[in-house]
Amino acid sequence: MKIAKRMRNVSRNGPQYAIAIITFALGLVLLVPAYLFLTFVLSKTIETMPAADISGFKQKLFVGSAILTLGIGPIMAVYTRTKQYLVPRQEKLKVLHKRVSATTTQAPVTTPAGVPKDVPVQPPDNTPVVKNEQVEPTATTQVVDEDSVVFNPVERVSTTFADIAGYEQTKKNMEFIVKCLQQPELLREVGAKIPAGILLYGPPGTGKTLMARAIAGTAGVNFYSANASEFVNTWVGQGAKNVRALYKAAKANAPSIVFIDELDAIGGQRTSGQNQEYRQTLNALLTEIDGMDKDSGVLTIAATNDFENLDTALVRAGRFDRKIIIPLPNVADRLAIIKLYAAKRHMASDISLEKLARETVGMSGSGISTLFNEASIRAVMANRSVIGLEDLDGAMTQMLTNGEAAKAANKEDLNIAAYHEAGHAIILRLLAHDAVQKVSIIGNTIGAVGLTLRADSEDRLLVPVEKIRARIIGSYGGRAAEELVFGKDNITTGARQDLKDASEYIREYLECGAGDSLLHESAFAGGRVTPDIREAKTIASTLYTEALNFLTEHRDTLERVAQALLDKETLLDEELEVLL
């Protein structure tokens, strides 16, 4: 009777206790048989063991048997208790979820200033939100907040075209966009329609975002900006909701511009393995652009650095109708930008802004801004209030070589560097007819022992293939000079970057049709067409031989320039001209 009573108490306290007691008792019964079984199985191993080790080994077998048989009880008890605890609570959560879904409520949310009241905004983190839409979570789909938005609030931009230095022709090309926004009725009178979208493309740092803001400021319309990468969320479907929310706000505040920066983040060519979130976000953007009617008063402007890799569905007619390139600034544009930054600083009287404009070929507007900022920092560090020529020179060297100026301590290295850089300078100036801004045997802190700064003698959009060919030879000039003066077995690692530059020029040379193939890789979706490596190697070998022969013919000039570098360490363009 007492035993039965105790068992009833155990059952009331929880079945896990009963299971633990039963399995423990069963373990005690099976302990000895388990030990004997293991001893029998391992008998051959025991026979081969030294007599002194047999006793200890059997003790370990006994402990292992005890763990095996007696440990089942606690494990079963824990499992039963866990199941007993979780299952009822899971059922309660399901019931609660059904009740909440039947009567959804949302706490009031304060609308930020500048955003219309009918535009959904993100509620505070402590505000409970329950969705009306029933979405079952899966491995690839997450339940997302319907009201979440990712974009900057509506903005009235003060920037106009007058605030942009240079780019006169580009700004003139954009006047029609302003007229479309300010006087859309004029276009309708002649049967024209407002473009669905404007695409600004070009190299990084050329001012595409600034140009979009200037359009909004000049036209006097509201400006919504967003980075394409901000749309994409780890939750599938969130990016598409963000796109719809952005356009809803823009329509409510029309006339307005929706500016999407770095469009290639979501608008790249679609592939079979592409993330579902990217696909949905891009499709939502295409839907919004297609749904724009002529009276919506919303214009989409996007910017990208990678025009060639955009999805063809995105850039077709009817979506981004106008494509405007924002190129690197030409010499006139660079001069205007330089004058803008120079006017804000104290500049030394011996600095020629016109010369600086010629020397900054290939620099973007942001690059020129960085140049002046770096020069200003150098002047401050030298306890000067006026920016000098040495500050601009040091800043330019730092930007182009990614390191601070540093002179090699070893005389042998300086001697090799002098002939190496002289080889570059002579070929670039005499064969390629490029302007050489500076040639120096003062390298940088990251390993270069010399420097030759080249600049185009003029800004050209179309570069003759012979010019590319001459630059390949110029890239080989340093290594060829080392071989000519010191012997083939004594060339150094100084030509590492030169060989890389030469290889890039060879690729450009072949891609523009100068080789045997007239194919270009960008025309082939899903794959790359690369030049025949054998043809590239043949070109490299041939042009290196030409570099060697050219320096052999101009050996006297090579010696003069190298000795001048050893004496002065740095030669500017005027000094180099005298030696040539």
PyMOL commands that set and color helices and strands:
alter all, ss='L'
color gray80, all
select helices_A, chain A and resi 2-13+15-41+43-47+51-70+72-102+161-163+168-173+175-182+184-189+208-219+228-231+238-252+264-267+276-290+307-309+312-315+331-342+353-359+365-381+389-401+411-430+465-475+477-486+488-490+493-511+521-523+533-553+555-568+573-579
alter helices_A, ss='H'
color red, helices_A
select strands_A, chain A and resi 155-156+197-201+222-227+256-261+298-304+322-325+405-407+435-440+442-444+451-455+570-572
alter strands_A, ss='S'
color yellow, strands_A
deselect
rebuild
show_as cartoon
